[in-house]
Amino acid sequence: MAEQIEELASKTVGINNYSFIGAVVGATYPEEARKIRKTLPHSIFLVPGFGIQGGKAEDLGVFFDENGIGAVISSSRGIIYSYMNQNEDWKKNN
């Protein structure tokens, strides 16, 4: 199956050196990301799970391509619920 996905992805690489085939790879799975990145070197990765869900900054390097780009790191819960880590004064500013 991986060979078929790699073949399809390589056939759709566009002018910016990225494929039409992307991947969603959780930030808490860096070892799996390393394997998937080898299979899909020209794909953009969406990486949910950073921050409050357990993904660590020091593990994110493997999600990016050889040029240090090609991944979108998501920290939605950390942003949405950031007020919960503060005191109750945030409510007074509304």
Secondary structure as UniProt FT lines:
FT   HELIX           2..11
FT   TURN            15..16
FT   STRAND          23..24
FT   TURN            27..28
FT   HELIX           30..39
FT   TURN            41..42
FT   STRAND          45..47
FT   TURN            52..53
FT   HELIX           57..63
FT   TURN            66..67
FT   STRAND          71..73
FT   HELIX           76..80
FT   HELIX           82..85
FT   HELIX           88..93
//
